[in-house]
Amino acid sequence: MEQIAKLKDLLTAAEADADKFSKGNNAAGTRLRGTMQQIKVAAQEVRAAVTEAKNKK
């Protein structure tokens, strides 16, 4: 699934920003919050795709 690859990429970016934020970089915290929102949206897309595929059967 393409959405899973997107989630992995977003998690990698979030992990890097979380590390920077924990070291005191406030701008990284802002990026982290944005990335987490994107993860939420991508997860909803996966849920919708799975539900749609399940209901077609």
Secondary structure, 3 states (H helix, E strand, C coil): CHHHHHHHHHHHHHHHHHHHHHCCCHHHHHHHHHHHHHHHHHHHHHHHHHHHHHHHC
